[in-house]
């Protein structure tokens, strides 16, 4: 099931174009392409199970997506994903410090999510897949949904709630609280923070639907009662597929 080209490195753009010609459909929105040898169980773990857990109401907002399973990914110029150009698909391990776990490339009406699967646990691939999906969702989220999420964030800011869901949101929150005294203002900095908080929280929400994950407490972790409010709001926006649950108390015995 592998269509691996005979080359050591391809740009993400070039590789994504090749994927387009050989995608295997999964649903009306998702397909996949494997550049590594995969069996039926691998396809189930890497693509079928995580796609099945995506809420239909969220999938409806997404552009068509091809999930590309590749050996390795290399960042362009060794930079991190923020503001860097798309990187490369590699068939040999990249130099130390240049490896990436996932990439996203959008061309026309197709988004390609590339996942580096060599030397990476399946659980980590799930996380990076959902992060890329959350970033795609942030590009097309309805104004009403984003405004409701932003209102929840403003309530947290007024209450001086400490912590965030992930590191990128944490850094932007700290920057916002240092530089902006009136936290009700719709500034560029607030919008950047709100977008990142939405992505981070949606990533956690989607990952939690698919997998049994634990949230490790720590000094930078958003308190559980505020995190639950965010997840409940996302659950209202994007209810889980039938047979899936967000919170333990929602799990029903077969």
C-alpha positions in Angstrom: 0.0 0.0 0.0 3.0 2.2 -0.1 3.8 4.5 -3.1 7.1 5.7 -1.8 9.0 7.7 -4.4 12.7 6.9 -5.0 14.2 10.1 -3.5 15.5 11.1 -0.1 13.6 14.4 0.2 10.6 16.1 -1.3 9.1 19.5 -0.6 5.7 19.3 1.2 4.1 21.0 -1.7 5.5 18.5 -4.3 4.6 15.6 -2.1 1.1 16.8 -1.5 0.5 17.1 -5.2 1.6 13.5 -5.7 -0.8 12.5 -2.9 -3.7 14.0 -4.7 -3.3 11.5 -7.5 -3.4 8.5 -5.3 -5.7 9.2 -2.3 -7.7 6.4 -0.8 -11.2 7.7 0.3 -12.3 7.2 3.9 -15.3 9.6 4.2 -16.7 12.4 2.0 -14.2 14.7 3.7 -11.2 12.5 4.5 -8.8 10.4 2.5 -5.3 9.0 3.1 -2.1 8.3 1.3 0.7 6.0 2.7 4.3 6.6 1.8 5.3 3.9 4.2 4.4 0.2 4.2 1.1 -0.1 6.2 -1.2 -3.0 6.9 -4.9 -3.0 7.7 -4.3 -2.6 11.4 -2.0 0.4 10.8 -4.6 2.1 8.6 -7.1 1.5 11.4 -4.9 3.0 14.1 -3.4 5.9 12.2 -6.3 7.1 10.1 -9.7 5.3 10.5 -10.0 5.5 14.3 -9.0 9.2 14.6 -11.2 10.2 11.7 -14.2 8.3 13.0 -14.0 10.3 16.3 -14.3 13.7 14.5 -17.7 15.3 15.2 -19.9 15.6 12.1 -20.7 19.2 12.8 -17.0 20.0 12.8 -16.2 18.0 9.7 -18.9 19.9 7.8 -16.9 23.1 8.2 -13.6 21.6 7.0 -12.1 21.6 3.6 -11.4 18.1 2.2 -8.4 16.6 3.9 -5.9 14.0 2.8 -3.9 12.4 5.7 -0.4 11.5 4.4 1.6 9.0 6.4 5.3 9.7 5.7 8.5 8.4 7.2 10.0 11.7 8.5 9.4 15.4 8.2 12.0 18.1 8.2 11.4 21.8 9.1 12.4 24.4 6.5 15.6 26.1 7.6 15.4 24.2 10.9 12.8 26.7 12.1 9.7 25.8 14.2 6.2 25.7 12.7 5.3 29.3 13.6 5.8 31.5 10.5 8.2 29.1 8.8 7.8 27.9 5.2 6.5 24.4 4.5 9.2 21.8 5.1 10.2 18.5 3.5 9.1 14.9 3.4 12.2 12.7 4.1 12.9 9.0 3.8 15.9 9.2 6.1 16.0 10.7 9.6 16.6 14.5 9.4 19.5 16.2 11.2 19.1 16.6 14.9 16.8 19.5 15.8 15.2 19.7 12.3 12.6 16.9 12.6 8.9 17.8 12.7 6.1 15.6 13.8 3.4 17.0 11.5 2.9 19.5 8.6 -0.1 21.0 6.9 -0.3 22.1 3.3 -3.3 23.7 1.6 -3.7 23.9 -2.1 -6.9 24.9 -3.7 -9.8 22.9 -2.2 -7.6 20.2 -0.5 -5.7 20.3 2.8 -2.9 17.7 3.3 -2.0 16.8 6.8 1.3 15.0 6.9 2.2 12.8 9.8 5.8 11.5 10.4 5.2 8.0 11.6 8.7 6.5 11.9 10.0 6.3 15.5 6.8 8.0 16.8 4.1 6.4 19.0 0.6 6.1 17.5 -0.8 8.2 20.4 1.5 11.1 19.5 0.4 10.8 15.8 -3.2 11.2 17.0 -2.3 14.3 19.0 -0.5 16.0 16.1 -3.3 15.0 13.7 -5.9 16.6 15.9 -3.8 19.7 16.3 -3.6 20.1 12.5 -7.4 19.5 12.3 -8.0 22.2 15.0 -5.9 24.7 13.1 -7.9 24.0 10.0 -11.1 24.4 12.0 -9.8 27.8 13.3 -9.6 29.0 9.7 -13.3 28.3 9.1 -14.9 28.6 12.5 -18.2 30.5 12.5 -18.1 34.0 13.8 -20.8 33.1 16.4 -18.9 30.2 17.8 -15.6 32.1 18.0 -17.4 35.0 19.7 -18.9 32.7 22.3 -15.5 31.1 22.9 -13.9 34.6 23.2 -16.5 35.7 25.7 -15.5 32.7 27.9 -11.9 33.7 27.6 -12.7 37.3 28.7 -14.5 35.9 31.8 -11.3 34.0 32.7 -9.1 37.0 32.1 -11.3 39.2 34.3 -11.1 36.6 37.0 -7.3 36.5 36.5 -7.4 32.8 36.0 -3.9 31.3 35.8 -2.7 28.8 33.3 -3.6 27.6 29.8 -4.2 24.3 27.9 -0.8 24.3 26.0 2.4 26.2 25.7 1.6 28.5 22.8 -1.6 29.7 24.3 0.2 30.2 27.7 2.9 32.4 26.1 0.3 34.6 24.3 -1.9 34.8 27.5 1.1 36.0 29.5 2.0 38.5 26.9 -1.6 39.8 26.7 -1.9 40.2 30.5 1.5 42.1 30.7 0.8 44.5 27.8 -3.0 45.1 27.9 -4.7 46.5 31.0 -8.2 46.7 29.5 -8.8 43.0 28.7 -12.2 43.8 27.2 -10.6 45.5 24.2 -10.7 43.7 20.8 -7.0 44.1 20.1 -4.8 42.2 17.7 -3.0 40.6 20.6 -6.3 39.4 22.1 -7.4 37.9 18.8 -4.1 36.0 18.5 -4.4 34.7 22.0 -8.1 33.7 21.5 -7.3 31.9 18.2 -4.5 29.9 19.8 -6.6 29.1 22.9 -9.3 27.9 20.6 -6.9 25.6 18.7 -5.3 24.3 21.9 -8.6 23.6 23.5 -10.1 22.0 20.4 -7.1 19.8 20.0 -7.6 18.5 23.6 -11.3 18.1 23.0 -10.9 16.0 19.8 -8.1 14.0 21.3 -10.2 13.3 24.3 -13.1 12.0 22.2 -10.8 9.5 20.4 -8.5 8.4 23.2 -8.5 7.9 26.9 -6.0 10.7 27.8 -4.9 12.2 31.1 -4.3 15.9 31.7 -1.2 16.3 33.9 -1.6 19.0 36.6 1.0 21.6 36.7 1.7 25.3 37.5 0.8 26.3 33.9 -2.3 24.1 33.5 -5.7 25.8 33.3 -7.7 24.9 36.4 -10.1 21.9 35.8 -13.3 23.8 36.3 -12.4 26.4 33.7 -11.2 23.8 31.3 -14.4 21.9 31.7 -16.4 25.1 30.8 -14.4 25.3 27.6 -14.9 21.7 26.7 -18.7 21.9 27.4 -18.9 24.8 25.1 -17.1 22.9 22.3 -19.3 19.9 23.0 -22.3 22.2 22.3 -20.8 23.4 19.1 -19.5 20.0 17.9 -21.3 17.0 19.6 -19.3 13.8 19.5 -20.3 11.1 17.0 -22.7 8.5 18.1 -21.1 6.1 20.5 -18.4 8.5 21.6 -18.2 10.6 24.7 -16.3 13.6 26.0 -16.6 13.2 29.8 -16.3 9.9 31.8 -19.9 10.3 33.2 -21.2 10.3 29.6 -19.8 6.9 28.8 -22.6 4.4 28.5 -22.1 0.6 28.9 -22.8 -1.4 25.8 
